[in-house]
Amino acid sequence: MRILMVVLCWATPLLAAQRPNIVVLFADDAGYADFGFQPGARADMKRLTPHIDSIARDGVRFSAAYMSGAVCSPSRAGLMTGRYQQRFGHDNNIPPGYMKSGLPLGETFGAKRLQAGGYKTGLVGKWHLGYPAAYHPNKRGFDWFYGCLQGSRSYFPYKTKPTANRVLQENGRATPEVGYVTDRLGEAACRFIGEHRDEPFYLFVSFTAPHGPLQAKPEHLEKLAMIPAGRRRRYAGLVVSLDENVGKILASLATNKLESRTLVIFTNDNGGQTRTGANNQPLRGRKGQLWEGGIRVPCAMRWPGRIEAGSVIDDPISSLDFLPTFLAISGARPKPSWKLDGINLLPRLRGKADSLPERDLYWRGGGSRGPIAVRRGPWKMVHNRQIMGGRPLLFRLDGDVGEAKNVAGDHPERLAELVKAASGWEAGLIEPLWGKGSR
């Protein structure tokens, strides 16, 4: 694990307007193979995501990108703070209506760090990091919040008044129940871009699509008649709406002449939920599991003139790397006291480094009795401590990305190394604050 041992240094005010914007386009529960830019994309999705695909075409695709969690809230907690969320008890999704706490107030969001450096910060869409007032996005570093606090909601307007955590709100004030949610989020993102085009901004667009419920627009279901009727077609309809609104946001950047000044990232919050129609091929598993299908995600970045168009990076990266990279782009350097767990990707993105330093990547869900995993180079150890006979398994991902062959018996020393590393990492964690494994 590498901690960036440097001091804080913001860009001068004179250069503030020249600092790049950062836009994160975050899908929810999408499948690994459900976007055309992915090599394994199935024919039924190959031409349905042209706008999302353009990000990879005009920038870089990551073949081994990971979230730090296998479900929605923990993965957001890690990305937003730049720290393994298990360090502060965020192993599990926050339950609906849970009012005791949220992501601990002692943890600092990356948005707040960018805000302190002169960036305007906006969050559009899903929050899922705490419902009480003290845990609201506007209290955690976002100047503007337009979205819902809970993890999911209806895509169509509710016929009766929704709960406070499900209503789309703007900075704490409920908005009318009109329009299709994915469209409303896309339009809100465009509004933020237009209003802040003359100052550096950080915009996190946390779409609820294609998370359930599977409520696609009727016109999209008609367009998708080549897919058999059922959950796969309804799921695909959510992806089409997602892509249309990514297109609106990219068009807004172009209209405001911000393309060359903006790093755009598209990725997904965890592995695809195959139970609602996602396709994770060729990966094993799904959302909520520590197999590759639960933690490896599609990911592409675009920054015209800075990132080579059509490039591919095969080095494993983590969502924990995003914040150190954003800070480097903004002109800031982390303090050691921040204890960030990721690394700055900028030298690799700019072609100034041929590879990333080798490091271990870790995962855990449900506390010290739940599953744990670690990846080191091509090797991955998975220990589902409550199942699989309690035995840790070992895979070599460079020849077995589907984790079909357990090679623990052939490489006992390698397995022992990874088990020891995982144990050492876990010693620095706490038990979950809520949900499975909490105390």
C-alpha positions in Angstrom: 0.0 0.0 0.0 1.4 3.4 -1.0 0.6 6.7 0.8 1.6 9.8 -1.1 4.1 11.5 1.3 3.9 15.1 0.1 2.6 18.4 1.4 -0.5 20.4 0.4 0.1 22.9 -2.3 -2.7 24.6 -4.2 -2.4 26.2 -7.5 -2.1 30.0 -7.4 -5.4 32.0 -7.7 -4.1 33.4 -11.0 -4.3 29.9 -12.5 -7.6 28.9 -10.9 -9.6 29.4 -14.1 -7.1 27.3 -16.1 -7.4 24.3 -13.8 -9.2 21.3 -15.4 -12.7 20.4 -14.7 -13.5 16.9 -13.5 -16.7 15.0 -14.4 -17.5 11.6 -13.1 -20.3 9.7 -14.8 -21.2 6.9 -12.5 -23.6 4.1 -13.5 -25.3 1.8 -11.0 -25.3 -2.1 -11.1 -24.3 -2.2 -14.8 -22.8 -5.4 -16.3 -19.1 -5.6 -17.2 -20.0 -6.5 -20.8 -23.0 -4.2 -21.2 -21.3 -1.3 -23.1 -20.1 -1.3 -26.6 -16.5 -0.2 -25.8 -15.9 -3.4 -23.8 -14.3 -6.2 -25.9 -16.7 -8.8 -24.6 -19.9 -6.8 -25.2 -22.7 -8.9 -26.4 -24.3 -8.2 -29.8 -27.6 -7.0 -28.1 -25.7 -4.1 -26.5 -22.9 -3.5 -29.0 -24.5 -0.5 -30.7 -26.7 0.8 -27.9 -24.2 2.9 -26.0 -22.5 5.2 -28.6 -22.0 8.2 -26.3 -20.5 6.2 -23.5 -18.3 4.3 -26.0 -17.0 7.6 -27.4 -15.3 8.3 -24.0 -13.1 5.2 -24.5 -12.7 5.9 -28.3 -11.5 9.4 -27.5 -9.5 8.4 -24.5 -8.4 5.3 -22.6 -10.1 2.1 -21.6 -9.0 0.3 -18.4 -9.2 -3.5 -18.7 -8.7 -4.1 -15.0 -10.5 -1.4 -13.1 -11.9 -2.2 -9.7 -14.2 -0.7 -7.1 -13.2 -1.0 -3.5 -16.6 -2.5 -2.6 -19.0 -5.0 -4.2 -22.2 -3.1 -3.4 -23.5 0.5 -3.8 -22.9 2.4 -0.6 -19.4 1.0 0.3 -18.1 1.5 -3.2 -19.2 5.2 -3.0 -17.7 5.6 0.4 -14.3 4.4 -0.8 -14.3 6.5 -4.0 -15.5 9.7 -2.2 -12.9 9.5 0.6 -10.0 7.9 -1.2 -9.7 5.4 1.7 -10.7 1.8 2.2 -14.2 2.2 3.5 -13.7 -0.8 5.8 -11.3 1.4 7.8 -14.2 3.3 9.1 -16.9 0.6 9.3 -18.6 1.0 5.9 -18.6 -2.6 4.7 -22.3 -2.8 4.1 -25.1 -0.8 2.3 -26.8 1.7 4.6 -30.3 0.2 5.3 -33.3 2.2 4.0 -34.4 4.7 6.6 -31.4 4.2 8.9 -31.1 7.4 10.9 -28.4 6.6 13.5 -25.5 7.7 11.3 -23.9 7.4 7.9 -20.4 7.7 6.5 -18.6 8.8 9.7 -18.3 12.6 10.1 -14.6 12.2 11.0 -13.9 11.2 7.4 -13.3 14.0 4.8 -14.7 13.8 1.3 -12.6 14.5 -1.7 -15.2 17.1 -2.7 -14.4 19.1 0.4 -10.7 19.0 -0.4 -11.4 20.2 -3.9 -13.8 22.8 -2.6 -11.1 24.2 -0.3 -8.9 24.7 -3.4 -11.4 26.8 -5.3 -13.4 24.2 -7.1 -17.2 24.4 -7.4 -18.5 21.0 -6.5 -21.8 19.4 -7.6 -23.4 16.0 -6.9 -26.2 14.9 -9.2 -28.2 11.7 -8.5 -27.9 9.0 -5.9 -26.2 9.7 -2.5 -26.6 6.6 -0.3 -24.0 7.8 2.3 -26.2 8.9 5.1 -29.8 10.2 5.7 -29.6 12.4 8.9 -29.1 16.2 8.3 -25.4 16.2 9.4 -24.6 13.6 6.7 -26.3 15.5 3.8 -24.2 16.1 0.7 -24.2 19.8 1.2 -22.5 19.2 4.6 -19.8 16.9 3.1 -18.3 19.2 0.5 -20.8 19.6 -2.3 -21.9 23.1 -3.1 -24.9 21.8 -5.0 -26.9 18.6 -4.6 -29.7 17.5 -7.0 -30.8 14.0 -6.4 -32.1 11.4 -3.9 -30.6 10.3 -0.6 -31.6 6.7 -0.8 -30.1 4.0 -3.0 -32.9 3.6 -5.5 -36.3 4.9 -6.4 -39.0 4.8 -9.1 -37.9 6.1 -12.5 -41.4 7.4 -13.2 -43.1 10.0 -10.9 -44.7 8.6 -7.8 -48.5 8.9 -7.7 -48.4 9.5 -4.0 -45.9 11.7 -2.0 -42.6 9.8 -1.8 -40.5 9.5 1.3 -38.0 12.3 2.1 -35.1 10.0 1.1 -36.6 9.0 -2.2 -37.8 12.3 -3.5 -35.5 14.2 -5.9 -34.4 17.2 -3.9 -32.3 20.3 -4.7 -30.1 21.3 -1.7 -32.6 19.9 0.8 -35.8 21.1 -0.8 -38.1 18.6 -2.5 -38.8 19.0 -6.2 -42.0 18.1 -8.0 -42.6 14.5 -9.2 -42.4 15.1 -12.9 -40.4 13.5 -15.8 -38.2 10.5 -16.1 -35.5 10.3 -13.4 -32.6 9.6 -15.7 -33.5 12.5 -17.9 -33.9 14.8 -14.9 -30.4 13.8 -13.7 -28.9 14.4 -17.1 -30.6 17.8 -17.4 -29.4 18.8 -13.9 -25.8 17.9 -14.8 -26.0 20.1 -17.9 -27.4 22.9 -15.8 -24.5 22.7 -13.4 -22.0 22.8 -16.3 -23.6 25.8 -17.9 -23.7 27.7 -14.6 -20.1 27.0 -13.8 -18.4 27.1 -17.2 -16.2 30.0 -16.2 -14.7 28.4 -13.1 -13.1 25.0 -12.3 -15.6 22.5 -11.2 -15.9 18.9 -9.9 -19.2 17.2 -10.9 -20.1 13.8 -9.8 -23.1 12.4 -11.7 -24.4 9.4 -9.8 -27.1 7.9 -12.1 -29.5 5.4 -10.6 -29.6 3.5 -14.0 -29.6 0.7 -14.6 -30.3 -0.3 -11.0 -33.8 -1.7 -10.4 -36.7 -1.2 -10.6 -36.6 -2.2 -14.3 -38.8 0.7 -15.5 -37.6 1.5 -19.0 -39.4 4.0 -21.2 -42.0 2.5 -23.5 -40.3 4.0 -26.6 -37.0 2.3 -25.6 -38.7 -1.1 -25.2 -40.0 -0.7 -28.7 -36.6 0.1 -30.0 -35.2 -3.0 -28.3 -37.6 -5.5 -29.9 -34.6 -7.6 -31.1 -34.0 -8.5 -27.4 -36.6 -11.1 -26.1 -39.2 -9.6 -23.8 -38.3 -9.8 -20.2 -35.9 -8.4 -17.7 -33.0 -8.3 -20.1 -34.9 -6.0 -22.5 -36.1 -3.8 -19.6 -32.6 -3.6 -18.2 -31.3 -2.7 -21.7 -33.9 0.1 -21.8 -32.4 1.6 -18.7 -28.9 1.5 -20.3 -30.2 3.3 -23.4 -31.6 6.1 -21.2 -28.3 6.2 -19.4 -26.4 6.6 -22.6 -28.7 9.2 -24.0 -28.1 11.4 -20.9 -24.3 10.8 -21.0 -24.6 12.2 -24.5 -26.4 15.3 -23.3 -23.6 15.9 -20.7 -20.9 15.5 -23.3 -22.7 17.8 -25.6 -23.0 20.4 -22.9 -19.2 20.3 -22.4 -18.8 20.8 -26.1 -21.3 23.6 -26.3 -19.6 25.4 -23.5 -16.2 24.8 -25.1 -14.9 22.8 -22.1 -13.9 19.5 -23.8 -10.2 20.1 -23.7 -10.3 21.4 -20.2 -12.3 18.5 -18.7 -11.3 15.1 -17.5 -14.4 12.8 -18.0 -14.6 9.4 -16.4 -17.2 6.8 -17.0 -17.4 3.8 -14.7 -19.8 1.7 -12.6 -20.3 1.4 -8.8 -19.8 -2.4 -8.5 -20.1 -5.6 -10.5 -23.3 -6.0 -12.5 -26.5 -7.4 -10.9 -27.2 -10.4 -13.0 -30.4 -11.0 -11.2 -31.9 -7.9 -12.9 -30.5 -8.6 -16.3 -26.8 -7.5 -16.3 -24.1 -9.4 -18.2 -20.7 -9.8 -16.5 -19.1 -12.2 -19.0 -16.4 -13.4 -19.0 -16.2 -12.8 -15.2 -17.4 -15.0 -12.5 -20.0 -13.8 -10.0 -22.2 -10.7 -9.6 -22.8 -7.6 -7.4 -22.3 -8.4 -3.7 -19.6 -11.0 -4.3 -15.8 -10.7 -4.3 -15.4 -12.7 -7.5 -14.3 -10.5 -10.4 -17.9 -10.1 -11.5 -18.6 -8.3 -8.2 -15.8 -5.8 -8.1 -14.3 -5.4 -11.6 -16.0 -2.7 -13.6 -16.0 -1.0 -17.0 -14.0 2.2 -17.0 -12.9 4.8 -19.5 -11.4 8.3 -19.2 -11.2 11.1 -21.7 -9.1 14.3 -21.6 -8.5 15.6 -25.2 -4.8 16.5 -25.8 -3.7 14.9 -22.5 -4.8 11.3 -22.8 -4.0 9.4 -26.0 -7.2 8.5 -27.9 -8.0 4.8 -28.3 -5.4 3.7 -25.7 -5.7 0.8 -23.3 -4.2 0.4 -19.8 -4.1 -3.1 -18.5 -2.5 -2.3 -15.1 -5.0 -2.9 -12.2 -6.4 0.3 -10.9 -8.8 1.1 -8.0 -11.5 3.6 -7.5 -9.3 4.7 -4.5 -6.9 6.1 -7.1 -9.4 8.6 -8.4 -9.1 11.1 -5.5 -5.2 11.3 -5.6 -5.5 11.8 -9.4 -8.1 14.5 -9.0 -6.0 16.3 -6.4 -3.0 16.2 -8.8 -5.0 17.6 -11.6 -6.3 20.4 -9.4 -2.9 21.4 -8.2 -3.1 19.9 -4.7 -1.0 17.3 -3.1 -2.3 15.2 -0.2 -0.9 15.5 3.3 0.3 12.3 5.0 -2.3 12.8 7.7 -5.0 12.2 5.1 -3.9 8.6 4.9 -5.2 8.0 1.3 -5.0 4.5 0.1 -4.8 5.1 -3.7 -2.1 6.4 -6.1 -2.0 9.2 -8.6 -2.7 7.9 -12.1 -1.8 11.0 -13.9 1.8 10.0 -15.0 0.4 6.8 -16.4 -2.5 8.6 -18.1 -0.2 11.2 -19.7 2.2 8.5 -21.0 5.0 9.6 -18.6 5.1 6.2 -17.0 5.0 2.8 -18.7 3.3 1.1 -15.8 1.9 1.6 -12.4 3.8 0.4 -9.3 2.8 -3.0 -8.2 0.7 -2.9 -5.1 -1.9 -5.1 -3.3 -5.6 -4.4 -3.7 -7.9 -5.5 -1.0 -11.6 -6.2 -0.5 -13.8 -7.3 2.4 -17.6 -7.4 2.9 -19.6 -8.0 6.1 -16.9 -7.6 8.7 -14.2 -10.0 10.0 -16.4 -13.1 9.4 -17.3 -12.1 5.8 -15.5 -12.8 2.6 -12.0 -11.2 2.0 -9.9 -11.0 -1.1 -6.5 -9.6 -2.3 -5.0 -9.1 -5.7 -1.2 -8.9 -6.2 0.0 -8.7 -9.8 -1.8 -11.5 -11.7 -2.6 -13.5 -8.4 -5.8 -13.2 -6.5 -6.8 -14.9 -3.3 -10.5 -15.2 -2.4 -11.5 -16.4 1.1 -15.3 -16.9 1.5 -14.9 -17.6 5.2 -18.5 -18.8 5.7 -18.7 -21.0 2.7 -16.4 -23.0 0.3 -15.4 -25.1 3.3 -13.6 -22.2 4.8 -10.7 -22.6 2.5 -8.9 -19.7 0.8 -8.7 -20.1 -3.0 -6.1 -18.9 -5.4 -6.4 -17.8 -9.0 -4.1 -16.5 -11.7 -6.1 -13.9 -13.5 -3.8 -13.4 -16.5 -4.8 -16.8 -17.8 -8.1 -17.3 -15.9 -10.1 -14.1 -15.6 -13.2 -16.2 -15.0 -11.7 -17.7 -11.8 -12.5 -21.2 -13.0 -9.3 -23.0 -11.7 -8.3 -22.9 -8.1 -4.5 -23.3 -8.1 -4.0 -23.1 -4.3 -2.6 -26.6 -4.2 0.0 -25.9 -6.9 1.2 -22.6 -5.2 1.0 -23.0 -1.5 3.7 -20.5 -0.8 2.0 -17.8 -2.9 -1.3 -18.5 -1.2 0.3 -18.2 2.2 1.8 -14.8 1.2 -1.6 -13.5 0.2 -3.4 -14.8 3.2 -0.8 -13.2 5.4 -1.1 -9.9 3.5 -4.9 -9.9 3.8 -4.6 -10.6 7.5 -2.2 -7.7 8.0 -4.5 -5.3 6.1 -7.6 -6.5 8.1 -5.8 -5.8 11.3 -6.2 -2.1 10.5 -10.0 -2.3 10.0 -13.0 -2.0 12.3 -16.2 -4.0 12.3 -19.2 -2.6 10.3 -21.2 0.1 11.9 -24.5 -1.4 10.5 -25.7 -4.5 8.7 -24.1 -7.8 8.5 -21.2 -8.4 10.8 -21.8 -5.2 12.8 -21.6 -5.1 16.6 
